[in-house]
């Protein structure tokens, strides 16, 4: 997807834990920019305490919804109404619906009917109907496990003023693996844009290089390849994993 795709991230706090917020925002950054970040719930409930501590640091706008009637989903209704308002505003290209609740199945289908890309995220208990209504669906437990495995390989002694080199390299590996075309390639510009979205302070000069292509070429696990553009004059540059690698290697920088 293009780096300019704009997403509305709408979170059902009643059905998702705050411990997943980092993984949610990291994952959507691979697809575009989170233009809207909203979360819905009854914030008087002690069960939502895990969310309160992460709203400000992630710039998520909370919406208070009181449960006026037992068994009725006021949070669901508010989230659905907001989604339709955002849809008709014409300011987004897609939606990220974060919930494990089947009540959003019809909303996901309606947004797709309007040409929106719909990315669902929820726990493994999410009903099949909601999963099938989305363009793609991500299990939060899997995202968390993958992130934890990647973090185990980070350099604990890296300088605190910049993103650790191991973390950048591992992120590039995951980007190439998850976004490669049928030839196993990703545009180098797309890799750079995803890195900046993930780490706003990312700059290859921090690691002693003038260009991203030079940094990537210095790594043993990637290649930078170029092809001639259709106009016959310009060159298009891609990042690809070096052939013959069967698994992710341990990286030392």
N, C-alpha and C positions, 0 to 999 in steps of 0.2 A: 504493500500500500504506500501511497504517497505520504511524505512527512507532513504535508499540509492538511491532511484529513483531520477534521475537528470532531471531537466526541463529547457527548454529555454523559458523565459518569454519575449514575443514580444508584444509591445504596440503600437497601432495606436493612436498617440497623437491628430490627427485631429478629432477623434470620441469619445474620452474618456477624462473626466476632471481629472486634477491633484489631486483633492480633494479625489479621491478614492485610491491613491497609497498605503496607509497603509493597507486598507482592501484587496487589491489585493495580496500584499506580505504575509500578515497574512494567507490568505486562501490557497495560494499555499504551505505554510510551513506545512500544514496538510498532503500534498500529497508527499512531497519530498523537494529537495534542488534546489533553483534557480541558476543553473550553469551559465546561460546567462541571463542578464537583459538588454534589448535593447528597445529603443523607437525611433519612426520615425515620422518626421514632418518637416514643413517649419518653422524654429525657428525665421524667420524674422517677422512672423505674431504676432500681439499683442494678438490674441486669445489664444496663447499657453503660455502666461505669467505664468499661474498657475502651469505649469509643471517645468519651469526653476528653481523655488525655491526649488523643492524637488528632483531634479536629483542627486545632489552631496551627500546629506545626506542619500540617499537610494542606492548609488553606481549603478545608471542606466546610461548606455552609450547612449548618444543621437546621432542620425544620421540625418544629414541635407538633406532634399529633397526639392528642389525648384519646384514650380508649373509652369513648362515651358509653358504648354498649358491649357487654361481654360477648366475646366470640366474633365480633365484627372487625374487619381489617381497615381501620381508619388510615393507617400508614400506607397500605396498598392503594387506597383511593387517592390519597394526596400525591403519591409518586406517579400514578397513572395520569392524573390531571396535569401535573407539571410536565411530564413527558410529551403530552399532546401539545401543550403550550409551546414548548421548545421546538417541537416538530414544525409547527405552523410559523414559527419565527423565521425559519429558513437559515439559521445561523450555524447549523451543524451538518456533518456528513454521516454521522452514525451515533449509536447509543451503546453504552456499556451498562447492562442491567445486572446489579450485584444482589443476588438473593438465592435462597434455596427453596423458594415458595412457588408452587405451581400456579398461583393466582396471576402471575405475570405472563403466562403463556399467550393469552390473547393479545396483550400489549406488544409482545415481541413480534407476533405475526402481523399485527396492524402496522407497526413501524417498518417492517420489511416490505409490506404492500406499498408503502409510500416511497420505496427506493432507498431506505436507510440500511446501512450495515449495522447489524445487531450482534454484539459480543456479549455472551452470558458468562457470569462467573458465580460459582456457588460450591457448596460442599457436596460430597459424594452422595448425600441423601436426596439431592435434587431430583424431582420426578422427571421421567423421560420426556413427557410432553413439553415441558419448558425447554429442555435441552434441544429437542428437535425443532422448536420454533425459532431458535437463534441461527445466525450464519455460522458461528462457531462458539464452542463452550469450553471454559477452562475450569478444572477442579482446583479449588483453593488449597486443598491439602497437598496436591501434586506440585503446585507452584511453590508452596512453602518448603517442601522437601527438596526440590531442585535448588532453591536458593540457599538452603542450609548446606547442601553438598558442595555448592560452588564456594561458599564462604570458608569452608574448611581448608581450601587450598590458597587462601589469601596470605600475603606476607604480613605477619603480625608486626614486624619491625619497620614497616613502610613509613615514610614521612607523613605526619598528620596533616600537613598543609595541602596535600593533593591526594587524588585517588590512588591507592596502591597499584603499582604496575601489574601485579598478578590479577587483581580484580578487573582491571581494564582488559587484559588478555583473555581472561575467562569469559568476560561479557562479549567480546568480539567473537569468541568461539561459539557461544550460544546464539548470537545473532546470525552468524553464517549458517549454523545448523538449522535454525528455525525459519529463516527467511530466504534460503537459497532457491533459485529457479531450477528447472529440470536439468540444467547442466551443472548444478552445484555452485552457482555464482551469485554474489550479491553486489550491487553497485557500490563502489567505494564511497560515493557521496551519501548513499543511504546509511552506510555503517557510521560515517561521521555524524550525521544528523541524529541517529539513534543514541550514539554515545553522549552527545551534548544534552539530549532530552533526559537521559538517565543520570548524567553527572554534569550539572551546569558549569562546574569549574574545570571541565576537561579541556586540556590544551596540550597537543603533542610536544610543544616546546618545553613543557615541564619534564619531559623524559629525554631531552637532548636532541630532538628532531625538528626539522623545519616544516615537514609535510606528513600527513597521515600515511601516505603511500610508503614513505621511507621507514616510518615506524613499523608498519605491517610487514614490509620486506625484511626487516631485521629479525623477525620472529621465525623460528624454525618450523612452525606448524601451518603457516599460510603462504599463499602466493598472490601476487598482484598481476593480473593478466589484462591485456587490452585488445580490443577489436576495433575495426574501422567502422565509423558511423555510416549511416545511409547516404549522407552527402558526399562520402568519399574523401573528405578532408580531415575531419576531426577524429579523435580516438576516444573510445569509451572504456573506462577502467573498472575492473571487477576484482573483488576479493574472493578467493576460493581456498578450501583446505588442501594442503599438499596431498597428492595421491599416495596411497599405501598406508595411511594412518587408519588403524582399526578402532582406536579408542582415544579418549581425551588424555593427553599426557600430563604428567606433573611438570609444572612450569617453574623455573627459577630465573629471576631477573635481578 
